[in-house]
Structures are given as C-alpha cells and as structure tokens.
Amino acid sequence: MRQRFHTIIKPEPNGWFVGWVEEIPGTITQARTLAQCRENLRDALQLMLETHRDEARMPLDATCIQESLDIEVPDPSGTTPNGLANGHSHRRAAYGRLTPTDSDP
C-alpha cells in the first residue's frame, strides 16, 4: 500500500537540514545533507507508522471491526508560511492543531 505524506525541510545556519512530516507529530530528523535528511525522514516515518500500527492493534479481539478510511485533505501548497490556509483566521483546538473558527466562511 502506498501513502503520501508531506515534509518540511529547513536548512539551518550551521549547514545542517532539519526535517519533519506534517501529518505525523514526532517524525523529525536532521542531517548534514539534503539527500540524507530525506532518507532519514523516510526511515523515521516508516518506524513511526509501524510503531503506531502495532500499538493500535494491541487490544484487538474477535469483536473488533477493521476498516480502511479514505478522506479528502486540502492541498498543503495552499497554505501561507504561518500555516493559515487561504488567509482564514484559525484557532488552536485543545489538542494543538489549527482549526477554522466558527466565523470562517
């Protein structure tokens, strides 16, 4: 199964590259080269997904229903540098992610 994730890689003043995966909190790495940072991100993402899946399946029993879920997500290129989509105001939900306010169109 192939999935697509979005990364951000930031060159640091010391010459290193720091990268993280937008959709999976905690998936972060650093490297001396851009190519190595990309490779490290793939490895870190794979490990995070395997770990999360293993942990999620620990309580499985015969009563559990396993399904796939498909959703539509906005294109990340439509965001501004501060993370706000299309200039709309946003608020932080209790879990720390940006969510539209009730007054957004």
Protein Blocks (a to p, Z undefined) as FASTA:
>chain_A
ZZdddddddddfkopacdddfklghiacddfbfklmmmmmmmmmmmmmmmmmmmmmmmgc
fkbccdddddddddfklpcfkopaghiacdddfkopacddfklZZ
